[in-house]
Amino acid sequence: MYFLREIYNDSLLKNSLYLMAANLLNLLLGFVFWIIAARYYSPDEIGTISALLSSMLLLSMISALGFQTAFVFHLPRDRDNASRIINSCLTSSITASLVFSSIFVLGLDIWAPPLKPIISNLKFGILFAAVTAFYTTSANISSAFIAGRKSSFHMTKETLFGFFKILPLQVFSVFGAIGIFMAWGIGVLFAVIIGFFLLSLVWKGYLPVPMFDPVIRSMAGYSAGNYLSDIFFSLPRLILPIMIVNLVSTESTGFFYIAMMIAGLLYGIPQSISNSLLAESSGGGELWLKVVKSIKLNIILLFPGILFFVLFGKFVLNLFNPTYAVNSSTALIILAVTSLPMSLNIIFTTIRNAQKRVASVVKINAAIAIITFALAVPLVRSLSIEGAAIAYLVANTLAAIAVVYKMKNMTGFVLNSILSKAK
């Protein structure tokens, strides 16, 4: 009971756990989604849509313009202008999303020829642009919830997203591969609708109104830095499936996508804790004590998670289809282990964001992306999807070594704090 009371009274812990619960529910519903998909769609169709979804997520991330992290940092510090900030950022992101989606569809021959048969049709091209815009909006709304310390609303929205994308999945199988994307789009649409409703409960007086208010100019420098950082952070997970579809096969892309999606549960642990830490940094208090608390929670949850997937990853994959257990299990283990060095990098970048030292955040995420791609090309050619996973692990490990060296004073402080509490 004491432990539960401590969590309830500590907004850092409470919001971190809500964010992790959202990731867990999303993953469980994602399991159901892809298990059903594996029954009604071929591995080739799943691989094709995996590459399409990765492309959509990449465009959505680019279209966010760095506002997601900026929301978490700026909204708690400027509550009077919250509605104007949210609406101006949403309008900017939606506009960017439509532009980037159009460029992507028109240039399919250049960056993703295997996807051309799927979305070269005008109506499916419009569908792709619309779903990308909805997903970008949904992600920004989630950041506004986190900034308002209402991560429970994010959990509610994401649970509805996971539930509503499952419902039409079997029916849409008559459309072939694009049916998976259509079902995904239905889920995103419902998530955006409920998201706008809940926003008015977090930020009093909020109404969704398209605008480009000059108030967001004060966020420009911070947003621009985090825009680059978010791009570099997300690129490996979004580009690797596209690389695999071009260098190996659409079927292998499906195997890698499922492994990455499952490992994403572990990646969500440090991300959830760090998002809550950044929001809490606006409330004053000792940043380093909050960092210690965050690292302890990360250790408590991450190590058992890694061990679980190392021991039982093949069993989990078998729930989708025995084919995935055979072809994805090694990649899943490598990607699960990657969560450990990744967690150090994520916490480091959060500390730098709280200190408004965004250049450091850009450098570390850029280094991870560059090393991943430099290693991935030869490794994917020789080792297929396991090569992509190894490249991601090595890149994060090298970055983590640099982070520990860079923050050696902080590392000593954290270790002393944890050890002293353990005595």
PyMOL commands that set and color helices and strands:
alter all, ss='L'
color gray80, all
select helices_A, chain A and resi 2-9+11-40+43-63+67-77+79-106+108-111+113-119+122-147+151-166+171-175+178-202+214-247+250-283+287-320+322-354+358-383+385-406+408-422
alter helices_A, ss='H'
color red, helices_A
deselect
rebuild
show_as cartoon
